[in-house]
Amino acid sequence: MAAPEIPNLLSMRGNRSRGGGRGRRGSSSARGGGPDRDKMIRETDTDANGSRRSAVACGYLEDPYVSEFVADIGSDSPAVRMPIINRGTYVRTIVIDRLIENFINAHPEQNVQIISLGAGTDTRYFRYLDRGHKDQILYHELDFPIISANKLAFINRSDKIGPPGSEFNALREVPDHDPERKMWGYFTDAEKKAGYLFHPIDLRNLPAEIDNIRTDLPTLLVSECCLCYLTTEQADAVLNFFTSRIPTIGTVIYEPTSPTTAFGRVMTSNLAARNLSMPSISTYDSLDAQLERLRAAGLDMFQEGASISWLWDNWIEDEEKVRLGQMQMFDEEEEWQLLGRHYLVVWGAREQRETEGAFGGWDFLEGEEERRIRETGEE
């Protein structure tokens, strides 16, 4: 899920920038361009891991696995990000976790499938295993082949993810490894309805079929700042690839928005200065455009969404905000509201009659006026 933090907040801050994020950065040429630009895109995973580690080190989040995915496994002191970045990482992670967990928990007696686009070194699967979902989830991750190879190397050297007798040991001892496509992972059951598979795939060039993707399981497709770095045509093709094959499917998408505001122009200008861009953001430039995107992809049961600032105000409990306020001094409230209004989380789904209730665990927010407030933060 392209990685858990609000990536481009930093690039919008001009000379004040002190870090990076995981977003799938790159222009249309970058996503289809040469090795140097692809390398820049891949390296955003390292930035994202740094922001996750910062949020964990400062007490915003709990993640026992994030430090397993660093080049120097003995490096226990990550660079601390600014409070506004840690808060963004926290909100994004908590909101998407809530949507995913409610989807999983709506099926206590049934297997479900989760497909994470641009997953990088994301740790969600391992955290969900700690919650007892090992035999329930078929979890797919898709990312560049070099990211795939690096993640497997990190896992294979980790004593935390796979010591003898642990739930993760099968990840190393029973690989399902295609020597041609280099897919790797494991299944926990003979029917191949649960397990973990990493697919080394460039989303710009999807194959005709992806091995072991089930069409008979309720499925959730997750894109965290991934599709926005594809062209509109490429991003639509990725969504349609899955929605055209899987009858009961939902999606959660996290992306920047509003590129034509003064703030949005600074954002895109700063990225352009680094030879990076977000091609499809000009098409999906508002909450309404994102919701229409979900409808066009066939997710016609419902489409919902909100800005990060609205989600912070309305989905995070006051008691939790007090706790977080004790982690770091926060004096950037006005800037936070501005930044948060320029990022959206949207979700939508489609069910079949035989799978009615597959997405019943999701909360629904309705009404055009409320949507306007959720997008802009203004009443």
ZIKASUL-V840683 format. One record per helix or strand of 3 or more residues. SS is the DSSP state (hx for helix, st for strand). FROM is the first residue (numbers start at 1). LEN is the number of residues. If there is no record, write none. Layout:
ss=SS from=FROM len=LEN
ss=SS from=FROM len=LEN
This chain:
ss=hx from=7 len=3
ss=hx from=11 len=6
ss=hx from=28 len=5
ss=hx from=35 len=23
ss=hx from=66 len=4
ss=hx from=83 len=23
ss=st from=112 len=6
ss=hx from=124 len=7
ss=st from=137 len=7
ss=hx from=145 len=13
ss=hx from=169 len=5
ss=st from=184 len=4
ss=st from=195 len=6
ss=hx from=203 len=3
ss=st from=218 len=7
ss=hx from=227 len=3
ss=hx from=232 len=12
ss=st from=249 len=8
ss=hx from=262 len=12
ss=hx from=279 len=4
ss=hx from=287 len=10
ss=st from=302 len=6
ss=hx from=308 len=8
ss=hx from=318 len=8
ss=hx from=333 len=8
ss=st from=343 len=8
ss=hx from=353 len=3
ss=hx from=368 len=9
